[in-house]
Amino acid sequence: MTSYIENETEERFPFDIQQVTDAVAEAVLRSEGCPYEAQINLVITDNASIREINRQFRGVDRETDVLSFPGVEYKTPSDFSHLEEQAADYFEPESGELLLGDIMISAEKVKEQARRYGHSEKREFAFLVAHSMLHLCGYDHMEEEEAAIMENRQEEILKSLGITREEM
């Protein structure tokens, strides 16, 4: 698993962003049975920038905590079986890694939501990475049933890493 991280903000966190991103991303890929080495890009930005991207790409003119830009189209979530048929579209030629997609997280929202929900910034950041990684694996939460599935998967993944709501 390769993650490229760019922090466009002055915000700093009391944990290693790279370490948390990699641990969560790898846990998601393991839990979803991804048979490939994968690559993601993560941009940490501010509320103003994420609002603009949200407006441009989703037509929603408000800030949000996380945006996901999948690099893969799935028939069903985590169905990796068809990807080699379109290898040129989905794999990095030099490394052979699956180009899973891009994640954008608002640093301000991480801090704000950690305070609001009464848990650590690490837990909030990890939750957003897990949430976004599931989107990059084809999950959605437009329907109540889909939302419940995603919520359960996120909690299982974070629990497996010992990242809980109680952890401060």
Beta strands, then each sheet from edge to edge (+ up, - down):
strand 1: 2-7
strand 2: 38-45
strand 3: 66-70
strand 4: 98-106
sheet 1: 1+ 2+ 4+ 3-
end
